[in-house]
């Protein structure tokens, strides 16, 4: 698909945290700022506690909503007992995007050295919706957006990108 026009995508942001509120959230705000500055549309933003069933409920609602094409989660990707975002999201995936977590850890190694191995960043496709599960720090969200997602969610990026595949994700 050769298209020189920008295609704004409808993106929802899910902040996973037991302690953050709309006032104290920095990572979700970072993602919202980045995606809107890039020309995309914020479909919805919400904050839920580190509870796999509450996370999964929001993700499930969004993946059946045709007004949501992309979901960005932030938080719950670490190793503590309360971190459960991957456990909530992965069962919903029709396909896993293995290279996303690998690429994120490769890039963040330059920023935080071997601490990057503590991140269980993951991504996948569920019912034609991309889901990207990012760490809860605003720095990690900036890294993921600036170094991976911004170009992959821009239909003009070459040689290929996630955005141009959106219409084909539900092919049978």
N, CA, C and O atoms as a DFTB+ gen file, in Angstrom:
688 C
 N C O
     1  1       0.848      -1.172       0.000
     2  2       0.000       0.000       0.000
     3  2       0.891       1.233       0.000
     4  3       1.539       1.516       1.008
     5  1       0.940       1.952      -1.074
     6  2       1.689       3.191      -1.143
     7  2       0.742       4.343      -0.842
     8  3      -0.186       4.612      -1.604
     9  1       0.980       5.009       0.254
    10  2       0.120       6.104       0.668
    11  2       1.004       7.185       1.261
    12  3       1.716       6.940       2.235
    13  1       0.965       8.356       0.695
    14  2       1.799       9.432       1.208
    15  2       1.063      10.290       2.227
    16  3       1.647      11.221       2.781
    17  1      -0.203       9.994       2.482
    18  2      -0.979      10.758       3.445
    19  2      -0.944      10.088       4.812
    20  3      -1.044       8.865       4.910
    21  1      -0.802      10.886       5.864
    22  2      -0.837      10.370       7.224
    23  2      -2.233       9.835       7.521
    24  3      -3.229      10.440       7.125
    25  1      -2.305       8.720       8.205
    26  2      -3.574       8.107       8.598
    27  2      -3.638       8.093      10.120
    28  3      -2.944       7.303      10.760
    29  1      -4.476       8.970      10.716
    30  2      -4.572       8.970      12.174
    31  2      -5.260       7.697      12.661
    32  3      -6.285       7.283      12.118
    33  1      -4.682       7.086      13.691
    34  2      -5.240       5.874      14.269
    35  2      -5.932       6.216      15.582
    36  3      -5.594       7.197      16.243
    37  1      -6.902       5.392      15.943
    38  2      -7.640       5.576      17.196
    39  2      -6.986       4.686      18.257
    40  3      -7.010       3.458      18.171
    41  1      -6.403       5.348      19.259
    42  2      -5.575       4.665      20.254
    43  2      -6.140       4.880      21.657
    44  3      -6.453       6.004      22.047
    45  1      -6.267       3.776      22.413
    46  2      -6.660       3.855      23.819
    47  2      -5.443       3.607      24.695
    48  3      -4.536       2.863      24.321
    49  1      -5.431       4.238      25.867
    50  2      -4.318       4.119      26.805
    51  2      -4.856       3.604      28.138
    52  3      -5.781       4.171      28.720
    53  1      -4.251       2.517      28.600
    54  2      -4.631       1.911      29.877
    55  2      -3.451       2.007      30.836
    56  3      -2.387       1.441      30.585
    57  1      -3.647       2.724      31.930
    58  2      -2.634       2.845      32.972
    59  2      -2.950       1.800      34.035
    60  3      -4.042       1.789      34.601
    61  1      -1.989       0.925      34.299
    62  2      -2.161      -0.128      35.298
    63  2      -1.346       0.259      36.523
    64  3      -0.115       0.275      36.483
    65  1      -2.042       0.569      37.612
    66  2      -1.349       1.013      38.820
    67  2      -2.277       0.950      40.017
    68  3      -3.464       1.260      39.918
    69  1      -1.720       0.544      41.153
    70  2      -2.466       0.561      42.405
    71  2      -2.422       1.927      43.070
    72  3      -3.209       2.197      43.978
    73  1      -1.518       2.790      42.633
    74  2      -1.316       4.050      43.348
    75  2      -1.545       5.313      42.511
    76  3      -1.755       6.384      43.080
    77  1      -1.511       5.220      41.222
    78  2      -1.628       6.437      40.413
    79  2      -3.078       6.858      40.215
    80  3      -3.994       6.039      40.130
    81  1      -3.237       8.156      40.147
    82  2      -4.531       8.761      39.840
    83  2      -4.347       9.584      38.572
    84  3      -3.236       9.686      38.051
    85  1      -5.405      10.158      38.085
    86  2      -5.300      11.006      36.901
    87  2      -4.331      12.159      37.162
    88  3      -3.623      12.594      36.253
    89  1      -4.298      12.645      38.384
    90  2      -3.420      13.765      38.722
    91  2      -1.954      13.340      38.830
    92  3      -1.063      14.110      38.472
    93  1      -1.696      12.128      39.316
    94  2      -0.313      11.701      39.552
    95  2       0.246      10.831      38.428
    96  3       1.431      10.496      38.448
    97  1      -0.557      10.467      37.475
    98  2      -0.095       9.627      36.369
    99  2       0.830      10.411      35.455
   100  3       0.468      11.477      34.957
   101  1       2.030       9.877      35.235
   102  2       2.951      10.507      34.278
   103  2       3.110       9.666      33.018
   104  3       3.240      10.221      31.927
   105  1       3.103       8.357      33.142
   106  2       3.348       7.504      31.972
   107  2       2.180       7.553      30.987
   108  3       2.397       7.664      29.780
   109  1       0.962       7.472      31.482
   110  2      -0.199       7.572      30.589
   111  2      -0.264       8.930      29.909
   112  3      -0.572       9.028      28.722
   113  1       0.031       9.977      30.673
   114  2       0.046      11.329      30.099
   115  2       1.118      11.447      29.017
   116  3       0.908      12.091      27.990
   117  1       2.266      10.818      29.258
   118  2       3.332      10.830      28.255
   119  2       2.857      10.187      26.960
   120  3       3.078      10.726      25.876
   121  1       2.211       9.046      27.073
   122  2       1.707       8.362      25.870
   123  2       0.641       9.189      25.159
   124  3       0.652       9.291      23.932
   125  1      -0.275       9.777      25.915
   126  2      -1.331      10.599      25.306
   127  2      -0.716      11.794      24.582
   128  3      -1.111      12.113      23.461
   129  1       0.251      12.453      25.221
   130  2       0.921      13.591      24.578
   131  2       1.604      13.161      23.292
   132  3       1.470      13.822      22.263
   133  1       2.340      12.051      23.345
   134  2       3.075      11.587      22.177
   135  2       2.126      11.222      21.037
   136  3       2.339      11.634      19.897
   137  1       1.097      10.464      21.335
   138  2       0.222      10.008      20.250
   139  2      -0.568      11.155      19.637
   140  3      -0.779      11.177      18.424
   141  1      -1.009      12.109      20.454
   142  2      -1.762      13.232      19.886
   143  2      -0.842      14.183      19.122
   144  3      -1.233      14.727      18.090
   145  1       0.380      14.387      19.624
   146  2       1.339      15.219      18.890
   147  2       1.670      14.609      17.531
   148  3       1.951      15.331      16.574
   149  1       1.637      13.281      17.447
   150  2       1.915      12.599      16.177
   151  2       0.718      12.663      15.224
   152  3       0.840      12.307      14.052
   153  1      -0.435      13.113      15.721
   154  2      -1.617      13.235      14.869
   155  2      -2.646      12.138      15.044
   156  3      -3.648      12.114      14.330
   157  1      -2.417      11.222      15.989
   158  2      -3.384      10.158      16.238
   159  2      -4.488      10.660      17.159
   160  3      -4.386      11.750      17.722
   161  1      -5.531       9.872      17.309
   162  2      -6.688      10.249      18.108
   163  2      -6.747       9.401      19.372
   164  3      -6.582       8.183      19.309
   165  1      -6.978      10.026      20.505
   166  2      -7.154       9.290      21.747
   167  2      -8.594       8.793      21.798
   168  3      -9.528       9.591      21.876
   169  1      -8.770       7.485      21.755
   170  2     -10.105       6.899      21.820
   171  2     -10.619       6.924      23.256
   172  3     -11.772       7.279      23.501
   173  1      -9.757       6.546      24.207
   174  2     -10.131       6.529      25.618
   175  2      -8.869       6.327      26.447
   176  3      -7.886       5.753      25.980
   177  1      -8.915       6.802      27.667
   178  2      -7.822       6.561      28.620
   179  2      -8.456       6.201      29.947
   180  3      -9.421       6.835      30.375
   181  1      -7.915       5.180      30.601
   182  2      -8.394       4.876      31.940
   183  2      -7.282       4.289      32.785
   184  3      -6.257       3.837      32.275
   185  1      -7.507       4.305      34.088
   186  2      -6.566       3.776      35.067
   187  2      -7.263       2.646      35.804
   188  3      -8.389       2.803      36.275
   189  1      -6.584       1.493      35.902
   190  2      -7.113       0.361      36.665
   191  2      -6.022      -0.154      37.599
   192  3      -4.835       0.032      37.333
   193  1      -6.426      -0.806      38.700
   194  2      -5.427      -1.391      39.599
   195  2      -4.723      -2.582      38.963
   196  3      -5.175      -3.124      37.954
   197  1      -3.604      -2.982      39.575
   198  2      -2.862      -4.165      39.142
   199  2      -3.671      -5.414      39.486
   200  3      -3.381      -6.106      40.462
   201  1      -4.668      -5.686      38.687
   202  2      -5.536      -6.848      38.878
   203  2      -5.823      -7.421      37.490
   204  3      -6.420      -6.745      36.652
   205  1      -5.402      -8.661      37.246
   206  2      -5.491      -9.182      35.881
   207  2      -6.913      -9.190      35.340
   208  3      -7.108      -9.033      34.135
   209  1      -7.897      -9.368      36.191
   210  2      -9.271      -9.429      35.703
   211  2      -9.809      -8.047      35.346
   212  3     -10.566      -7.908      34.385
   213  1      -9.427      -7.032      36.105
   214  2      -9.832      -5.669      35.740
   215  2      -9.114      -5.207      34.479
   216  3      -9.704      -4.543      33.627
   217  1      -7.840      -5.562      34.367
   218  2      -7.082      -5.228      33.154
   219  2      -7.722      -5.924      31.958
   220  3      -7.984      -5.299      30.931
   221  1      -7.967      -7.211      32.101
   222  2      -8.531      -7.999      31.004
   223  2      -9.927      -7.492      30.611
   224  3     -10.285      -7.514      29.434
   225  1     -10.708      -7.040      31.590
   226  2     -12.051      -6.523      31.283
   227  2     -11.970      -5.298      30.376
   228  3     -12.716      -5.196      29.402
   229  1     -11.067      -4.369      30.691
   230  2     -10.919      -3.164      29.862
   231  2     -10.380      -3.547      28.489
   232  3     -10.898      -3.084      27.472
   233  1      -9.353      -4.383      28.448
   234  2      -8.802      -4.807      27.157
   235  2      -9.867      -5.493      26.307
   236  3      -9.959      -5.243      25.106
   237  1     -10.666      -6.352      26.921
   238  2     -11.716      -7.069      26.186
   239  2     -12.752      -6.108      25.617
   240  3     -13.222      -6.282      24.493
   241  1     -13.101      -5.100      26.395
   242  2     -14.067      -4.096      25.914
   243  2     -13.498      -3.351      24.714
   244  3     -14.204      -3.097      23.738
   245  1     -12.214      -3.002      24.792
   246  2     -11.606      -2.241      23.706
   247  2     -11.386      -3.080      22.453
   248  3     -11.523      -2.554      21.348
   249  1     -11.052      -4.354      22.579
   250  2     -10.775      -5.142      21.372
   251  2     -12.042      -5.510      20.607
   252  3     -11.959      -5.955      19.462
   253  1     -13.201      -5.334      21.213
   254  2     -14.442      -5.546      20.458
   255  2     -15.042      -4.231      19.968
   256  3     -16.053      -4.231      19.266
   257  1     -14.427      -3.123      20.334
   258  2     -14.910      -1.804      19.940
   259  2     -14.230      -1.380      18.639
   260  3     -13.015      -1.181      18.623
   261  1     -14.989      -1.239      17.546
   262  2     -14.373      -0.840      16.278
   263  2     -13.760       0.563      16.315
   264  3     -13.005       0.925      15.413
   265  1     -14.071       1.351      17.337
   266  2     -13.499       2.691      17.461
   267  2     -12.094       2.662      18.063
   268  3     -11.454       3.708      18.176
   269  1     -11.602       1.474      18.454
   270  2     -10.258       1.341      19.016
   271  2      -9.436       0.435      18.107
   272  3      -9.779      -0.727      17.892
   273  1      -8.346       0.989      17.576
   274  2      -7.467       0.211      16.698
   275  2      -6.182      -0.235      17.392
   276  3      -5.608      -1.271      17.056
   277  1      -5.744       0.558      18.360
   278  2      -4.494       0.312      19.070
   279  2      -4.757       0.490      20.558
   280  3      -5.490       1.393      20.961
   281  1      -4.158      -0.374      21.373
   282  2      -4.197      -0.203      22.821
   283  2      -2.756      -0.135      23.320
   284  3      -1.927      -0.981      22.986
   285  1      -2.477       0.878      24.115
   286  2      -1.187       1.011      24.786
   287  2      -1.440       0.872      26.275
   288  3      -2.185       1.662      26.855
   289  1      -0.825      -0.128      26.903
   290  2      -0.905      -0.217      28.356
   291  2       0.428       0.225      28.927
   292  3       1.471       0.070      28.293
   293  1       0.383       0.774      30.126
   294  2       1.595       1.164      30.824
   295  2       1.471       0.725      32.269
   296  3       0.516       1.071      32.965
   297  1       2.463      -0.050      32.708
   298  2       2.477      -0.548      34.075
   299  2       2.166      -2.032      34.139
   300  3       1.528      -2.600      33.252
   301  1       2.637      -2.644      35.222
   302  2       2.340      -4.042      35.477
   303  2       3.161      -5.041      34.687
   304  3       2.789      -6.211      34.600
   305  1       4.287      -4.598      34.100
   306  2       5.098      -5.507      33.285
   307  2       6.367      -5.964      34.004
   308  3       7.231      -6.600      33.400
   309  1       6.476      -5.644      35.277
   310  2       7.670      -6.019      36.036
   311  2       7.569      -7.420      36.621
   312  3       6.820      -8.262      36.125
   313  1       8.326      -7.655      37.674
   314  2       8.446      -8.989      38.249
   315  2       7.784      -9.147      39.618
   316  3       7.782     -10.245      40.175
   317  1       7.226      -8.073      40.165
   318  2       6.656      -8.197      41.508
   319  2       5.364      -9.022      41.478
   320  3       4.796      -9.294      40.420
   321  1       4.937      -9.395      42.643
   322  2       3.731     -10.207      42.747
   323  2       2.481      -9.549      42.197
   324  3       1.567     -10.239      41.746
   325  1       2.428      -8.233      42.225
   326  2       1.253      -7.508      41.725
   327  2       1.313      -7.251      40.221
   328  3       0.292      -6.905      39.626
   329  1       2.470      -7.407      39.592
   330  2       2.610      -7.130      38.158
   331  2       1.948      -8.243      37.353
   332  3       2.423      -9.379      37.347
   333  1       0.847      -7.914      36.672
   334  2       0.121      -8.950      35.950
   335  2      -0.387      -8.551      34.580
   336  3      -1.237      -9.243      34.019
   337  1       0.107      -7.459      34.028
   338  2      -0.392      -7.029      32.719
   339  2      -0.154      -8.074      31.627
   340  3      -1.079      -8.352      30.864
   341  1       1.043      -8.669      31.513
   342  2       1.205      -9.710      30.481
   343  2       0.244     -10.893      30.688
   344  3      -0.292     -11.433      29.721
   345  1       0.030     -11.289      31.944
   346  2      -0.888     -12.399      32.221
   347  2      -2.320     -12.046      31.843
   348  3      -3.097     -12.921      31.461
   349  1      -2.670     -10.772      31.946
   350  2      -4.003     -10.333      31.544
   351  2      -4.151     -10.276      30.029
   352  3      -5.187     -10.660      29.487
   353  1      -3.120      -9.799      29.350
   354  2      -3.212      -9.545      27.911
   355  2      -2.958     -10.772      27.046
   356  3      -3.694     -11.015      26.089
   357  1      -1.946     -11.534      27.362
   358  2      -1.521     -12.630      26.480
   359  2      -2.636     -13.626      26.165
   360  3      -2.730     -14.062      25.018
   361  1      -3.490     -14.010      27.126
   362  2      -4.574     -14.935      26.762
   363  2      -5.560     -14.369      25.730
   364  3      -6.280     -15.119      25.072
   365  1      -5.580     -13.042      25.598
   366  2      -6.475     -12.410      24.620
   367  2      -5.872     -12.371      23.221
   368  3      -6.598     -12.214      22.240
   369  1      -4.551     -12.513      23.120
   370  2      -3.874     -12.383      21.830
   371  2      -4.254     -13.522      20.881
   372  3      -4.277     -14.690      21.267
   373  1      -4.551     -13.155      19.628
   374  2      -4.652     -14.134      18.551
   375  2      -3.255     -14.444      18.028
   376  3      -2.961     -15.568      17.621
   377  1      -2.401     -13.422      18.047
   378  2      -1.007     -13.565      17.627
   379  2      -0.148     -12.703      18.538
   380  3      -0.547     -11.612      18.945
   381  1       1.030     -13.209      18.847
   382  2       2.002     -12.452      19.634
   383  2       3.012     -11.815      18.683
   384  3       3.432     -12.428      17.701
   385  1       3.392     -10.587      18.988
   386  2       4.415      -9.890      18.212
   387  2       5.723     -10.027      18.990
   388  3       6.107      -9.127      19.737
   389  1       6.395     -11.149      18.810
   390  2       7.605     -11.478      19.570
   391  2       8.662     -10.385      19.494
   392  3       9.273     -10.040      20.506
   393  1       8.876      -9.849      18.325
   394  2       9.955      -8.898      18.124
   395  2       9.784      -7.592      18.869
   396  3      10.760      -6.867      19.059
   397  1       8.561      -7.264      19.300
   398  2       8.361      -5.993      19.990
   399  2       9.112      -5.963      21.317
   400  3       9.866      -5.028      21.585
   401  1       8.911      -6.975      22.139
   402  2       9.610      -7.022      23.421
   403  2      11.114      -7.129      23.241
   404  3      11.888      -6.503      23.966
   405  1      11.511      -7.928      22.269
   406  2      12.939      -8.071      21.993
   407  2      13.557      -6.737      21.587
   408  3      14.624      -6.370      22.079
   409  1      12.893      -6.015      20.697
   410  2      13.400      -4.726      20.232
   411  2      13.409      -3.699      21.367
   412  3      14.362      -2.933      21.509
   413  1      12.349      -3.688      22.170
   414  2      12.297      -2.750      23.288
   415  2      13.469      -2.978      24.239
   416  3      14.135      -2.023      24.639
   417  1      13.723      -4.228      24.602
   418  2      14.817      -4.518      25.525
   419  2      16.182      -4.193      24.906
   420  3      17.086      -3.737      25.605
   421  1      16.328      -4.423      23.614
   422  2      17.575      -4.074      22.931
   423  2      17.818      -2.568      23.001
   424  3      18.915      -2.123      23.339
   425  1      16.796      -1.797      22.682
   426  2      16.925      -0.339      22.698
   427  2      17.131       0.171      24.125
   428  3      17.977       1.036      24.352
   429  1      16.380      -0.346      25.073
   430  2      16.489       0.188      26.433
   431  2      17.766      -0.261      27.142
   432  3      18.132       0.310      28.169
   433  1      18.444      -1.271      26.609
   434  2      19.739      -1.653      27.179
   435  2      20.699      -0.465      27.156
   436  3      21.463      -0.269      28.101
   437  1      20.665       0.322      26.096
   438  2      21.524       1.500      25.997
   439  2      21.169       2.547      27.051
   440  3      22.011       3.364      27.424
   441  1      19.934       2.524      27.528
   442  2      19.479       3.530      28.489
   443  2      19.597       3.065      29.939
   444  3      19.969       3.847      30.814
   445  1      19.278       1.778      30.199
   446  2      19.247       1.314      31.594
   447  2      20.082       0.059      31.827
   448  3      19.969      -0.582      32.872
   449  1      20.907      -0.286      30.866
   450  2      21.819      -1.432      30.959
   451  2      21.032      -2.723      31.204
   452  3      19.932      -2.897      30.680
   453  1      21.595      -3.605      31.989
   454  2      20.990      -4.937      32.145
   455  2      19.677      -4.929      32.916
   456  3      19.000      -5.956      32.963
   457  1      19.294      -3.814      33.519
   458  2      17.997      -3.739      34.195
   459  2      16.847      -3.998      33.230
   460  3      15.740      -4.327      33.658
   461  1      17.098      -3.853      31.940
   462  2      16.047      -4.064      30.945
   463  2      15.514      -5.495      30.962
   464  3      14.390      -5.736      30.523
   465  1      16.304      -6.449      31.464
   466  2      15.816      -7.834      31.481
   467  2      14.687      -8.041      32.481
   468  3      14.022      -9.077      32.457
   469  1      14.464      -7.074      33.354
   470  2      13.362      -7.163      34.312
   471  2      12.023      -6.787      33.687
   472  3      10.977      -6.961      34.312
   473  1      12.047      -6.282      32.479
   474  2      10.823      -5.850      31.811
   475  2      10.206      -6.991      31.008
   476  3      10.875      -7.645      30.207
   477  1       8.928      -7.208      31.240
   478  2       8.198      -8.232      30.489
   479  2       7.297      -7.576      29.442
   480  3       6.149      -7.977      29.248
   481  1       7.836      -6.569      28.780
   482  2       7.122      -5.898      27.696
   483  2       6.659      -6.946      26.689
   484  3       7.400      -7.869      26.352
   485  1       5.436      -6.792      26.217
   486  2       4.906      -7.731      25.239
   487  2       3.940      -7.001      24.318
   488  3       3.525      -5.876      24.597
   489  1       3.589      -7.650      23.225
   490  2       2.635      -7.066      22.279
   491  2       1.963      -8.192      21.519
   492  3       2.492      -9.298      21.405
   493  1       0.788      -7.883      21.005
   494  2       0.077      -8.866      20.211
   495  2      -1.092      -8.244      19.479
   496  3      -1.340      -7.041      19.552
   497  1      -1.801      -9.107      18.773
   498  2      -2.995      -8.706      18.035
   499  2      -4.162      -9.503      18.608
   500  3      -4.074     -10.719      18.772
   501  1      -5.243      -8.813      18.907
   502  2      -6.447      -9.450      19.426
   503  2      -7.653      -8.885      18.679
   504  3      -7.941      -7.692      18.776
   505  1      -8.343      -9.720      17.950
   506  2      -9.534      -9.305      17.205
   507  2      -9.250      -8.097      16.307
   508  3     -10.079      -7.195      16.192
   509  1      -8.083      -8.086      15.676
   510  2      -7.733      -7.003      14.764
   511  2      -7.254      -5.740      15.440
   512  3      -7.093      -4.714      14.778
   513  1      -7.020      -5.783      16.741
   514  2      -6.544      -4.636      17.512
   515  2      -5.142      -4.929      18.011
   516  3      -4.888      -5.994      18.573
   517  1      -4.237      -3.991      17.809
   518  2      -2.898      -4.139      18.362
   519  2      -2.931      -3.790      19.842
   520  3      -3.583      -2.826      20.245
   521  1      -2.222      -4.579      20.653
   522  2      -2.057      -4.289      22.074
   523  2      -0.562      -4.278      22.364
   524  3       0.141      -5.245      22.073
   525  1      -0.078      -3.171      22.944
   526  2       1.318      -3.026      23.317
   527  2       1.378      -2.792      24.817
   528  3       0.850      -1.793      25.305
   529  1       2.010      -3.693      25.557
   530  2       2.112      -3.608      27.007
   531  2       3.487      -3.073      27.384
   532  3       4.502      -3.747      27.205
   533  1       3.503      -1.859      27.905
   534  2       4.734      -1.126      28.189
   535  2       4.957      -1.014      29.690
   536  3       4.011      -1.151      30.467
   537  1       6.205      -0.763      30.113
   538  2       6.471      -0.536      31.535
   539  2       5.768       0.718      32.046
   540  3       5.258       1.527      31.271
   541  1       5.755       0.857      33.373
   542  2       5.042       1.963      34.002
   543  2       5.810       3.256      34.127
   544  3       5.251       4.247      34.598
   545  1       7.058       3.291      33.731
   546  2       7.814       4.550      33.842
   547  2       7.602       5.404      32.600
   548  3       7.476       4.892      31.488
   549  1       7.567       6.714      32.812
   550  2       7.388       7.607      31.664
   551  2       8.591       7.526      30.729
   552  3       8.438       7.692      29.519
   553  1       9.784       7.274      31.266
   554  2      10.969       7.119      30.420
   555  2      10.836       5.928      29.492
   556  3      11.170       6.022      28.311
   557  1      10.351       4.808      30.012
   558  2      10.154       3.617      29.177
   559  2       9.072       3.860      28.125
   560  3       9.177       3.377      26.998
   561  1       8.040       4.605      28.494
   562  2       6.990       4.926      27.523
   563  2       7.530       5.811      26.410
   564  3       7.185       5.627      25.243
   565  1       8.382       6.779      26.771
   566  2       9.014       7.624      25.755
   567  2       9.880       6.772      24.829
   568  3       9.838       6.937      23.609
   569  1      10.657       5.873      25.402
   570  2      11.517       4.999      24.594
   571  2      10.682       4.185      23.615
   572  3      10.979       4.143      22.421
   573  1       9.647       3.547      24.118
   574  2       8.805       2.706      23.258
   575  2       8.151       3.528      22.155
   576  3       8.130       3.108      20.998
   577  1       7.621       4.689      22.503
   578  2       6.951       5.507      21.488
   579  2       7.963       6.077      20.494
   580  3       7.818       5.913      19.282
   581  1       8.985       6.747      21.019
   582  2       9.922       7.471      20.158
   583  2      10.751       6.554      19.264
   584  3      11.080       6.920      18.136
   585  1      11.086       5.379      19.755
   586  2      12.026       4.529      19.020
   587  2      11.381       3.353      18.287
   588  3      12.022       2.712      17.455
   589  1      10.111       3.069      18.595
   590  2       9.446       1.951      17.911
   591  2       8.069       2.355      17.388
   592  3       7.816       2.315      16.184
   593  1       7.199       2.737      18.290
   594  2       5.786       2.895      17.923
   595  2       5.511       4.066      16.994
   596  3       4.682       3.946      16.092
   597  1       6.167       5.170      17.184
   598  2       5.877       6.344      16.336
   599  2       5.989       6.004      14.854
   600  3       5.107       6.365      14.075
   601  1       7.048       5.320      14.454
   602  2       7.197       4.983      13.038
   603  2       6.334       3.787      12.645
   604  3       5.781       3.756      11.546
   605  1       6.216       2.809      13.529
   606  2       5.422       1.631      13.184
   607  2       3.922       1.930      13.095
   608  3       3.188       1.196      12.433
   609  1       3.467       2.984      13.744
   610  2       2.055       3.366      13.664
   611  2       1.809       4.487      12.650
   612  3       0.742       5.100      12.633
   613  1       2.795       4.739      11.823
   614  2       2.679       5.739      10.763
   615  2       2.680       5.010       9.419
   616  3       3.677       4.402       9.032
   617  1       1.571       5.078       8.729
   618  2       1.405       4.346       7.468
   619  2       2.435       4.756       6.413
   620  3       2.652       4.029       5.443
   621  1       3.061       5.905       6.597
   622  2       4.058       6.382       5.637
   623  2       5.441       5.784       5.849
   624  3       6.307       5.934       4.987
   625  1       5.669       5.118       6.959
   626  2       6.991       4.545       7.262
   627  2       7.292       3.385       6.336
   628  3       6.419       2.572       6.033
   629  1       8.511       3.319       5.897
   630  2       8.948       2.263       4.980
   631  2      10.150       1.550       5.543
   632  3      10.946       2.171       6.248
   633  1      10.316       0.279       5.265
   634  2       9.668      -0.475       4.197
   635  2       8.282      -1.009       4.566
   636  3       7.483      -1.259       3.662
   637  1       7.959      -1.196       5.846
   638  2       6.623      -1.653       6.223
   639  2       6.349      -1.199       7.649
   640  3       7.255      -0.746       8.349
   641  1       5.093      -1.322       8.078
   642  2       4.714      -0.837       9.393
   643  2       3.436      -1.514       9.872
   644  3       2.704      -2.117       9.087
   645  1       3.181      -1.404      11.167
   646  2       1.969      -1.983      11.747
   647  2       0.708      -1.323      11.180
   648  3      -0.297      -1.997      10.953
   649  1       0.758      -0.024      10.954
   650  2      -0.420       0.721      10.519
   651  2      -0.973       0.208       9.196
   652  3      -2.187       0.068       9.046
   653  1      -0.099      -0.071       8.239
   654  2      -0.595      -0.516       6.932
   655  2      -1.207      -1.911       6.993
   656  3      -1.987      -2.276       6.114
   657  1      -0.870      -2.693       8.008
   658  2      -1.425      -4.043       8.140
   659  2      -2.778      -4.070       8.843
   660  3      -3.460      -5.095       8.813
   661  1      -3.179      -2.985       9.467
   662  2      -4.442      -2.953      10.223
   663  2      -5.635      -3.538       9.458
   664  3      -6.350      -4.376      10.007
   665  1      -5.867      -3.127       8.221
   666  2      -7.049      -3.658       7.516
   667  2      -6.988      -5.164       7.255
   668  3      -8.012      -5.781       6.962
   669  1      -5.809      -5.754       7.357
   670  2      -5.643      -7.169       7.041
   671  2      -5.582      -8.077       8.269
   672  3      -5.497      -9.297       8.131
   673  1      -5.623      -7.500       9.452
   674  2      -5.421      -8.290      10.670
   675  2      -6.505      -9.320      10.913
   676  3      -6.258     -10.328      11.575
   677  1      -7.688      -9.092      10.398
   678  2      -8.791     -10.041      10.650
   679  2      -9.095     -10.927       9.455
   680  3     -10.137     -11.580       9.416
   681  1      -8.190     -10.956       8.476
   682  2      -8.403     -11.831       7.318
   683  2      -8.514     -13.284       7.764
   684  3      -7.862     -13.715       8.715
   685  1      -9.340     -14.009       7.066
   686  2      -9.485     -15.455       7.339
   687  2      -8.950     -16.248       6.182
   688  3      -8.979     -17.478       6.212
